[in-house]
Amino acid sequence: MMMQKKYGQTLADRIDDRIGVIKGWAEKDEKEGKTLDAAVEQDKIAVLEAMKKAL
């Protein structure tokens, strides 16, 4: 069972924050035509989402 602190972020919160940042980079790369970089960012998002699901 995961313990939560009264204040601060849980691990799931930190993962959500990181996913948001990486999604921003992926969108930026897509707009700039950097499809390979965007694909790498999507892979990172998939790993983080799997980690969050495993919690």
BELZITA-V73808 format. One record per pair of residues at least 12 apart in sequence whose ideal C-beta (glycine too) atoms are under 8 Angstrom apart, sorted by the first residue. I is the first residue (numbers start at 1). J is the second residue. If there is no record, write none. Layout:
# BELZITA-V73808
I|J, I|J
This chain:
# BELZITA-V73808
2|55, 11|55, 12|52, 12|55, 15|48, 15|51, 15|52, 15|55, 16|52, 18|48, 19|45, 19|48, 19|49, 19|52, 22|41, 22|44, 22|45, 22|48, 23|41, 23|45, 25|41, 26|38, 26|41, 26|42, 26|45, 29|41
